[in-house]
């Protein structure tokens, strides 16, 4: 199934824009409860003003709230970024740590965010269990677990560690483009013959094709 998804989405990658580990960490933290496209629209101004943990740690709260305003929950996200950048400066000399056990000690960073950073900024295998990944893992019959950490471990046991990061991209892209939560495009799915949940959405190819999108939600 993963091989078929790899062929279906050869360009699959993180859909958040970043150029280094610090930016990867920040955009992942502020992507909660908003879309990647909105984060990508707001992040250039944020990093132009505060390109390093040291700069962000000293940022005036009012200005950062203004920059994060379009994302929603901007006060909470400002608070998270101030605490996160301060912790990086104080505990890690302004460097993003490259170990999961260190990353999860940072304010606002859980296993999902840590695995995004490990896989995409440090090229270390990590499984990113977001809502799409968890939904598809259950639909595919890979696990019945609902707790993200248990899903991560259950699916991780099925795949070679080297495949974890790209597996995450494949499932997330498929979840955003075809295997939707409410109405999956079953009749236009490359996994139709293998999926135990085939029929959860329209099976007619023409009707299903109308549900397929070329990118994630706005």
N, C-alpha and C positions, 0 to 999 in steps of 0.2 A: 504493500500500500504506500509506503514511504517512497519507494522508487517511482511509482506512478505519479505521485504528487511532485516529485523532483522534476520529472519530465514535463508535467503540466505547468509548473511555475519555475522555470529555469532562472528567473531573475529574483527569486525570493530572497529577501534580506530584511533587516530592520527598517521600518518605515519612518522612524524618527531620524532627523538629521543631526549629525554631530561630527566633530573632527578629532576628538581626543577622549580619554577616559573620563575626565571631569565633566565634559559636555554630555557624554553618554549618560552618566549618573544623574545629572541635573534634569535632562529632558525626560528621562524615564520616571523620575520622581514626580515631575509636574504633569505627566501625561494621565494621571489618575482622573477618572470621571470627565475626560474630555477626549478629543480626537487627535490623532497624530498630526493631521494637517493644521489644526489650530496651533498646536505646539510648535510646529515647524515655521508657522507664520510669525510667532512671537519670539522665538529663541534668538534670532540674529541680533535684535536690539538688546536683549538680555545679556548676551555674551560680549557684545560690543562695549557695553557699560561695565560688565563685571566678568572679565575673561578668566580669572583665576579664583581659587578658593579664598586667597587672601583678600582680593578685591571684593568678592561677594560677602565675605564675613563682615566687612566694614560698610556695607551698603546701607544707605538710609532706607528705612522700612517703607516710607511713603513712596519713594521712587520705584522700588521694586514692586510694590502693590500696583502701581500704575502700569508697569510693564507686563505684569501677569494678569491684569484685569480682564482681558478678553477670554481667558481660560476658565473663568468661574472659580469659586472657592479660593480667590486670590489671596485673602488674608491668611488662610491656613497654609497655602502653598508658599507664601512669603516666609511664614514662620518656619516651615520645614527647611527651606533653602538657607535661611540664616543659621539655623542650628546645625544643619548638615555641613555647611562650609566652615563654620567655627570648629566643629569637631575634626574636620580634615586638617585644619591648621594646627589645632592643639595636640591631637593624638598621632597624626601621620605626617607632620611637617609639610602640609599642603599637597600631599600626593595621595591619589586614590589607591587604596590597597588592592592587591590582586588575588586575595584569598577570600573565599566565601565567609569563613568564620570571622574575618575582620570586617568585611563589608556590612554584615548584618548587625554589627554593633553601632553603626552610624544611625543617627536619628532619621526616621522615615524610610529606612531601607530594610525590606524583608527579603525573603529568599527569591521571590520573583524578580525584583529589581536587581539583586545581586547576580542572579544568573544571566540577566540581560547584559550586564556590564562585563561579566567574565567571558561570555560567549562572543560579544561583539566588539569589545574594546581591548580584551587581552587574549583573544583566540584560545580561551580555555573552555572545554565543553561544559555546557549548562543547559538545563531544560527550563524553559520559561512557561509556567503554568498560568496563563491568563484565562479569561472566561472562554475564549474560543478553544484554546488547547484542551481545557478540562471537558468542555461539551463534546468535542470531537473524540477525545479518548474514550469517553463513555459510549458515544454512538457507535464507535468502531468495535466496541466490546473488548477494548484493551484493559479496562479496569471498571469497577463499579464504585470506586472511591469518589467522594465529593470534596474531601479536604485537599487543598492544593499540594501540601507537602506529601501526603500519601499518594496522590496522583503522580507527582514527580518521581517518587521512588518506584512505584509500580511500573510506570512506563519506562523509566530508566533501566529497569531489569530486563526489558524486552529488546533493547537496542544496544549496539556497541557504543561506548562512551564517545568515540570520535564523531558519531552521527547526531549527538544530542542537540547541538546548536542549530544545525540545518533542519532537523526534524521539527524543532520549535517553529522555525520560519515557515515550513511547509504547512503545518497544521493551522497556524494563525492566518496565513494567506488564504488557505482553503475555507476557513471559517468566515473570513470577511467577504469572500467573493462568491462562494457557492453554498457551503454548508451552514446556512443562516440558522439562527436560533428558532425562529417561528415558522419559517417556510423555506426549508432547504431545497435547492434545485436538483432534486434526485434524478430527474430524467436527463439532465445535462452534466452528470457527474462521472468523471473517469473511474471512480471507485465503485460504481453501481453494482457490478457483479460480485464484489468482495464484501460489501458493507451489509452487516446484519440489520441496519436500520433503514435500508432502502424502502422507500414508500412513505417515509415520514413527511415528505413534501411531494409536490406534483411529479408524476413519473412520465407524463407526456413530454417528449423532447422539446416540442415547440413552446409549450407553456413554461417548462422549466428554464429554457434558454432565456426567457424574458427576465428571470430572476437573477441571472448571472451579472455581476458587476466587474469592472476592470480594476477597481481599487477599493480600499477599505472605506468605511463611512466618513463623511465630511466632518 
